[in-house]
Amino acid sequence: MKLRLFSGLAALALALAALLAACAPAAPAEPAPSPSAASPAPTAELPTPVTEEELPALYEAEGYTVTEVRGYLDDFVVEYTYGGSEPRLLDWVFGETGRRVYLTGLDADASYQITGPGEVRFTTGGVSSSTPWKGLPESGTVRVLVDAYGRVPEDAVQTTLDTVETWLDPAEPFYMGWWENGRPDTESGRFEQVYDARIDADGLSFSFIPNGDSQELFEGFFPAATTIPSFETSFDPDRRVFTLRLHNTCLESGGAETDEIEEWIGEGTYPKNLYPYSFPAGSLGRDSHFLRDVAIAEDGEDVVVTAVLAERAYRFTVEVSNLGFDNIPSFRIVFREKNLDLDGRD
């Protein structure tokens, strides 16, 4: 499965994992906003027999706050946080032996249900629990591979994670980007410049560099880690026009002193004399399998891309990456046709 995660989250998740490990002997490794297939080392066993009533006190003695306990046969799923702050974490607790297995961390808007022995299915709307960002919705199932006595496979992996690839309906509005107080934050203060935009065989791809109108705007591109601009999609069913709006983004910029930029960021990070830089407005080129009449233009402080969707453009997803040692964030909009195995019949 391809990597689809914005650059800032991984570093923040690792920092939180280090804090948890320092504060409690049974801390799970890397409680990331998006669950990981990797599992931490086995946690300490709890006193037996384990009862639901005792679990909150046992966790609190280690510095955790239990937010919910769900029973399944003789076992339990414990939802908890460290010090009462996000992210929420999940353990599977074997009632007979007190053995604990860390399952996953949960995004802020995630829900979950027990689907079998040692098995939990989760869904999320994409809102991160550790950074003010909304990404793709996710769903998946995490399964415990050890039994009540802690027997593990030879490779010592305790859980397995199966995720479902996210495909979105282009007719439905979608937003990815900065998120604050339960809503999109389209005025984040980070301004970007389109570095490249093009039509691919199955969609569109974009890459970005800092806005070069001033040293202040240039430096504002880099807090914590670079990331793609916030964007939203819309669709006009009558004309079949798919619109992508890139917030706080421009097609041309310049004015900042090149020598001052290179002194601040280091020589060789970007091509020499990059600014002023301009990406041409207008058509992005010949039509593709899914798109025709693709055009790009500035609209106020945003960049807007429009395309006429072919009838075969049934679903799309977003792939996020970064080039140039984390200095050129990029993403792709990837379309696909209807797949009876994935989508069923009408």
C-alpha positions as a printed NumPy array, in Angstrom:
array([[  0.   ,   0.   ,   0.   ],
       [  1.391,   3.412,  -0.934],
       [  2.399,   5.938,   1.63 ],
       [ -0.243,   8.664,   2.065],
       [  0.736,  10.805,   4.949],
       [  1.757,  14.396,   5.297],
       [  5.271,  15.062,   6.436],
       [  4.751,  16.731,   9.839],
       [  2.803,  13.945,  11.518],
       [  5.513,  11.291,  11.685],
       [  7.899,  13.467,  13.674],
       [  5.212,  14.506,  16.137],
       [  4.066,  10.918,  16.611],
       [  7.628,   9.809,  17.371],
       [  8.045,  12.597,  19.921],
       [  4.879,  11.523,  21.689],
       [  6.037,   7.916,  21.688],
       [  9.284,   8.954,  23.392],
       [  7.34 ,  10.825,  26.088],
       [  5.174,   7.793,  26.79 ],
       [  8.173,   5.474,  26.986],
       [  9.882,   7.728,  29.505],
       [  6.87 ,   8.045,  31.762],
       [  5.661,   4.456,  32.084],
       [  7.29 ,   1.026,  31.826],
       [  4.393,  -0.297,  29.787],
       [  4.134,   2.496,  27.217],
       [  3.272,   1.536,  23.631],
       [  5.656,   2.466,  20.871],
       [  4.742,   5.226,  18.405],
       [  1.029,   5.88 ,  19.057],
       [  0.647,   7.508,  15.673],
       [ -2.476,   9.365,  14.496],
       [ -2.785,   6.747,  11.785],
       [ -2.416,   3.171,  13.123],
       [  0.771,   1.322,  12.275],
       [  1.239,  -2.362,  11.609],
       [  4.301,  -2.353,  13.873],
       [  3.667,  -3.248,  17.51 ],
       [  5.574,  -2.395,  20.7  ],
       [  7.192,  -4.903,  23.014],
       [  4.828,  -6.808,  25.337],
       [  3.563,  -4.714,  28.201],
       [  3.679,  -5.805,  31.819],
       [  1.062,  -8.21 ,  33.051],
       [ -1.7  ,  -7.004,  35.332],
       [ -2.653,  -8.733,  38.602],
       [ -5.034, -11.632,  37.995],
       [ -7.833, -12.319,  37.793],
       [ -8.54 ,  -9.095,  35.882],
       [-11.916,  -7.463,  36.441],
       [-13.452,  -4.564,  34.549],
       [-13.908,  -2.591,  37.759],
       [-10.204,  -2.754,  38.635],
       [ -8.786,  -1.773,  35.241],
       [ -9.07 ,   2.057,  35.557],
       [ -7.169,   2.07 ,  38.847],
       [ -4.457,  -0.233,  37.521],
       [ -3.832,   2.029,  34.524],
       [ -4.014,   5.208,  36.578],
       [ -1.276,   3.851,  38.852],
       [  0.995,   3.992,  35.774],
       [  0.023,   7.549,  34.837],
       [ -2.688,   6.74 ,  32.309],
       [ -6.307,   7.874,  32.191],
       [ -8.813,   5.202,  31.167],
       [-11.641,   6.619,  29.06 ],
       [-13.515,   3.393,  28.323],
       [-13.415,  -0.351,  28.99 ],
       [-15.247,  -2.81 ,  26.744],
       [-15.593,  -6.474,  27.601],
       [-15.397,  -9.385,  25.165],
       [-15.919, -12.864,  26.625],
       [-13.265, -13.013,  29.391],
       [-11.098, -10.265,  27.86 ],
       [-11.199,  -6.47 ,  27.648],
       [-10.366,  -3.617,  25.291],
       [ -9.075,  -0.625,  27.247],
       [ -9.152,   2.864,  25.729],
       [ -6.821,   5.267,  27.525],
       [ -4.681,   8.383,  27.226],
       [ -1.511,   9.574,  28.897],
       [ -2.262,  12.386,  31.317],
       [ -5.718,  12.84 ,  29.846],
       [ -4.419,  14.191,  26.518],
       [ -4.697,  12.884,  22.968],
       [ -4.11 ,  10.55 ,  21.251],
       [ -6.37 ,   7.797,  22.495],
       [ -4.662,   4.403,  22.736],
       [ -6.096,   0.889,  22.743],
       [ -4.91 ,  -2.232,  24.589],
       [ -6.251,  -5.759,  24.436],
       [ -6.182,  -7.222,  27.986],
       [ -6.45 , -10.972,  28.469],
       [ -8.64 , -11.51 ,  31.514],
       [ -7.221, -14.906,  32.448],
       [ -3.55 , -13.919,  32.61 ],
       [ -3.575, -10.105,  32.735],
       [ -1.463,  -9.979,  29.569],
       [ -1.677,  -6.625,  27.748],
       [ -1.1  ,  -6.078,  24.042],
       [ -1.007,  -2.606,  22.536],
       [ -3.335,  -2.419,  19.53 ],
       [ -3.181,   1.06 ,  17.999],
       [ -3.524,   4.805,  18.455],
       [ -6.713,   6.508,  17.321],
       [ -7.308,   9.695,  15.378],
       [ -9.384,  12.348,  17.119],
       [-12.599,  11.412,  15.286],
       [-12.049,   7.635,  15.19 ],
       [-14.546,   5.014,  16.285],
       [-13.994,   1.292,  16.805],
       [-15.754,  -1.966,  17.541],
       [-14.68 ,  -5.413,  18.712],
       [-15.202,  -7.857,  15.847],
       [-13.778, -11.049,  17.339],
       [-11.255, -12.509,  19.794],
       [ -8.293, -10.132,  19.823],
       [ -9.74 ,  -8.219,  16.872],
       [-10.814,  -4.561,  16.625],
       [-12.066,  -2.664,  13.575],
       [-11.628,   1.135,  13.447],
       [-12.829,   3.936,  11.194],
       [-11.736,   7.567,  11.131],
       [-12.705,  10.75 ,   9.36 ],
       [ -9.043,  11.697,   9.002],
       [ -8.729,  14.334,  11.756],
       [ -5.369,  13.916,  13.482],
       [ -5.236,  13.691,  17.27 ],
       [ -1.763,  15.233,  17.53 ],
       [ -1.615,  17.908,  14.812],
       [ -4.232,  20.359,  13.492],
       [ -4.62 ,  18.508,  10.199],
       [ -7.349,  16.57 ,   8.385],
       [ -6.288,  13.89 ,   5.942],
       [ -7.96 ,  10.968,   4.219],
       [-10.58 ,   8.932,   6.076],
       [ -9.258,   5.522,   7.071],
       [-10.587,   2.146,   8.107],
       [ -8.927,  -1.098,   9.058],
       [ -8.738,  -4.074,  11.39 ],
       [ -6.012,  -4.764,  13.951],
       [ -5.623,  -8.321,  15.258],
       [ -3.671,  -9.714,  18.213],
       [ -1.327, -12.524,  17.192],
       [ -0.512, -13.699,  20.716],
       [ -2.667, -15.873,  22.9  ],
       [ -3.535, -15.281,  26.547],
       [ -0.165, -16.676,  27.643],
       [  1.812, -14.266,  25.495],
       [  3.066, -16.738,  22.906],
       [  4.189, -14.795,  19.864],
       [  5.387, -15.656,  16.358],
       [  9.106, -16.099,  15.807],
       [  9.45 , -12.53 ,  14.489],
       [  7.923, -11.228,  17.752],
       [  5.22 ,  -9.184,  15.999],
       [  2.219,  -9.079,  18.308],
       [ -0.418,  -7.58 ,  16.024],
       [ -1.279,  -7.39 ,  12.368],
       [ -3.042,  -4.482,  10.683],
       [ -5.2  ,  -4.682,   7.57 ],
       [ -6.301,  -1.333,   6.147],
       [ -8.859,  -0.595,   3.461],
       [ -7.699,   1.732,   0.696],
       [ -9.692,   4.969,   0.723],
       [-11.538,   5.926,  -2.462],
       [-13.716,   9.04 ,  -2.552],
       [-16.705,   9.985,  -4.687],
       [-15.679,  13.007,  -6.818],
       [-19.278,  14.262,  -6.644],
       [-18.921,  14.725,  -2.862],
       [-16.985,  17.725,  -1.454],
       [-13.668,  16.822,   0.161],
       [-11.229,  18.856,   2.244],
       [ -7.653,  18.026,   3.215],
       [ -5.506,  20.392,   5.207],
       [ -5.196,  22.499,   8.32 ],
       [ -7.978,  21.93 ,  10.839],
       [ -8.933,  24.02 ,  13.856],
       [-11.886,  23.864,  16.273],
       [-13.688,  21.238,  14.22 ],
       [-13.519,  23.101,  10.924],
       [-11.142,  23.801,   8.018],
       [ -8.48 ,  26.4  ,   8.731],
       [ -7.79 ,  27.975,   5.346],
       [ -5.801,  30.876,   6.812],
       [ -2.898,  28.961,   8.308],
       [ -0.293,  31.636,   7.557],
       [  1.747,  29.298,   5.354],
       [  1.92 ,  30.499,   1.74 ],
       [  3.007,  28.268,  -1.125],
       [  3.936,  28.497,  -4.787],
       [  3.076,  25.918,  -7.44 ],
       [  6.389,  24.415,  -8.555],
       [  4.913,  21.971, -11.042],
       [  1.449,  20.779, -12.114],
       [  0.691,  18.191, -14.741],
       [ -1.776,  15.654, -16.085],
       [ -0.874,  12.025, -15.356],
       [ -2.226,   8.91 , -16.99 ],
       [ -4.638,   8.448, -14.085],
       [ -5.039,  11.939, -12.627],
       [ -3.172,  15.098, -11.643],
       [  0.071,  15.788,  -9.794],
       [  1.342,  18.919,  -8.04 ],
       [  4.483,  20.   ,  -6.228],
       [  5.159,  23.146,  -4.198],
       [  7.918,  25.491,  -3.069],
       [  7.831,  28.488,  -0.709],
       [  6.242,  31.748,  -1.767],
       [  9.206,  33.919,  -2.717],
       [  7.613,  37.349,  -2.465],
       [  9.474,  38.068,   0.773],
       [ 11.883,  36.482,   3.214],
       [  9.076,  36.296,   5.784],
       [  6.768,  34.344,   3.457],
       [  9.647,  32.102,   2.421],
       [ 10.55 ,  31.211,   6.014],
       [  6.869,  30.698,   6.888],
       [  6.89 ,  27.632,   4.636],
       [  9.098,  25.66 ,   7.024],
       [  7.704,  25.539,  10.61 ],
       [  8.058,  21.983,  12.008],
       [  7.952,  20.401,   8.539],
       [  6.785,  21.325,   5.075],
       [  3.424,  20.112,   3.85 ],
       [  1.086,  20.533,   0.92 ],
       [ -1.357,  23.454,   0.937],
       [ -4.85 ,  22.932,   2.286],
       [ -7.207,  22.121,  -0.558],
       [-10.846,  21.347,  -1.216],
       [-12.753,  19.788,  -4.09 ],
       [-16.182,  20.433,  -5.565],
       [-18.163,  19.084,  -8.505],
       [-20.706,  20.543, -10.913],
       [-22.834,  17.581, -12.08 ],
       [-24.439,  19.456, -14.967],
       [-21.118,  20.302, -16.627],
       [-19.181,  17.456, -14.959],
       [-16.551,  19.993, -13.87 ],
       [-14.292,  18.901, -11.022],
       [-12.711,  21.853,  -9.196],
       [ -9.664,  21.765,  -6.948],
       [ -8.951,  24.891,  -4.865],
       [ -5.453,  25.208,  -3.365],
       [ -5.586,  27.677,  -0.483],
       [ -2.873,  30.317,   0.117],
       [ -1.124,  29.288,  -3.098],
       [  0.128,  31.291,  -6.068],
       [  1.434,  30.635,  -9.571],
       [  4.216,  33.204,  -9.495],
       [  6.293,  34.865,  -6.823],
       [  9.594,  36.65 ,  -6.387],
       [ 11.126,  39.648,  -4.717],
       [ 12.993,  37.975,  -1.888],
       [ 16.767,  38.313,  -2.133],
       [ 18.246,  35.068,  -3.482],
       [ 21.462,  35.474,  -1.49 ],
       [ 19.478,  36.023,   1.722],
       [ 17.336,  32.952,   1.025],
       [ 20.368,  30.756,   0.342],
       [ 22.115,  32.016,   3.458],
       [ 19.049,  31.154,   5.563],
       [ 18.236,  27.714,   4.124],
       [ 21.609,  26.62 ,   2.814],
       [ 23.082,  26.51 ,  -0.666],
       [ 21.822,  23.757,  -2.967],
       [ 18.45 ,  23.223,  -1.281],
       [ 16.698,  24.706,  -4.308],
       [ 18.016,  25.497,  -7.791],
       [ 20.176,  28.603,  -7.805],
       [ 18.365,  31.83 ,  -8.699],
       [ 14.994,  30.102,  -8.379],
       [ 13.112,  33.354,  -7.843],
       [ 11.31 ,  35.036,  -9.419],
       [  9.486,  31.838, -10.333],
       [  6.384,  31.513, -12.483],
       [  4.187,  28.583, -13.453],
       [  2.035,  29.467, -16.471],
       [ -1.715,  29.799, -16.082],
       [ -3.962,  28.121, -18.628],
       [ -4.22 ,  24.611, -20.022],
       [ -2.197,  21.798, -18.465],
       [ -2.005,  19.954, -21.772],
       [ -3.71 ,  17.23 , -23.705],
       [ -6.675,  15.281, -22.337],
       [ -6.221,  11.998, -20.482],
       [ -8.165,   8.816, -19.817],
       [-10.167,  10.487, -17.021],
       [ -9.842,  14.239, -17.627],
       [-10.242,  16.818, -20.369],
       [ -9.961,  20.599, -20.609],
       [ -7.743,  20.798, -17.529],
       [ -6.801,  24.391, -16.659],
       [ -5.036,  26.184, -13.816],
       [ -5.421,  29.81 , -12.711],
       [ -4.983,  32.142,  -9.758],
       [ -8.109,  33.279,  -7.889],
       [ -7.266,  35.838,  -5.222],
       [ -4.838,  34.182,  -2.794],
       [ -5.707,  30.697,  -4.087],
       [ -4.959,  28.591,  -7.142],
       [ -7.899,  26.875,  -8.83 ],
       [ -7.671,  23.832, -11.098],
       [-10.69 ,  22.784, -13.168],
       [-11.222,  19.646, -15.236],
       [-14.095,  17.955, -17.013],
       [-14.432,  14.41 , -15.699],
       [-15.065,  11.52 , -18.04 ],
       [-17.931,   9.246, -17.057],
       [-15.39 ,   6.549, -16.229],
       [-13.846,   8.701, -13.434],
       [-15.746,   6.848, -10.717],
       [-13.616,   7.386,  -7.591],
       [-10.424,   9.181,  -6.57 ],
       [ -7.836,   9.099,  -3.824],
       [ -4.95 ,  11.333,  -2.712],
       [ -1.281,  10.342,  -2.507],
       [  1.003,  12.694,  -0.555],
       [  4.794,  12.709,  -0.717],
       [  7.787,  15.038,  -0.423],
       [ 10.763,  15.713,  -2.658],
       [ 14.058,  17.46 ,  -2.124],
       [ 14.762,  16.233,   1.413],
       [ 11.395,  17.455,   2.728],
       [ 11.565,  20.785,   0.898],
       [  9.164,  20.146,  -1.993],
       [  5.839,  18.721,  -0.751],
       [  3.718,  17.121,  -3.444],
       [  0.507,  15.218,  -3.961],
       [ -1.417,  13.351,  -6.62 ],
       [ -5.132,  13.093,  -7.317],
       [ -5.595,   9.562,  -8.66 ],
       [ -8.808,   8.444, -10.364],
       [-10.056,   4.95 , -11.115],
       [-12.902,   3.295, -12.937],
       [-15.675,   1.358, -11.25 ],
       [-14.49 ,  -2.015,  -9.975],
       [-17.171,  -4.627,  -9.357],
       [-14.979,  -6.407,  -6.8  ],
       [-14.609,  -3.195,  -4.778],
       [-17.859,  -1.4  ,  -5.521],
       [-20.386,  -4.143,  -6.262],
       [-23.184,  -3.768,  -8.754],
       [-25.808,  -1.015,  -8.812]])
